[in-house]
Amino acid sequence: MKLLKMEVMMFDIDKLITHLNAGLFSHLVVTGSERNLEKFQTGLKQKLESEGKSTCELQCTTEDIKLNQNEKVDLLFVKGLENLPVQHANTYAIRAYLDAGTYNNLRSIIFCETGHYAKHFNDYDAPFYKFCLQYPISDD
């Protein structure tokens, strides 16, 4: 059973990379449980690195954050959005950074726990309202 779940996760990662390489999206939100998001991110990072692609992680916090448009990476991982209040200044700053990055070939994957997805992506008053496609991964 565990092997089957790993195969399904690897299929999801391969499918995601295929869509990413085809240019179907610049930004995507992957939703699932905290545990599955960690496993998925680790598997995705390993797969990308094996293909010679670079990744960088942006941890969302209420502390000062460093957003650098000049840093060139193939894919930015955005983690911890569920830790930010919807109307927090950093939430707006991250959204603006990702928007501007779209024109500089910045591609990102936002990892967000399923239970927090709606407050950031379905609320009309939220900065990430309908920002990108949702890619749900299976939960245990």
Disulfide bonds with the S-S distance in Angstrom:
none
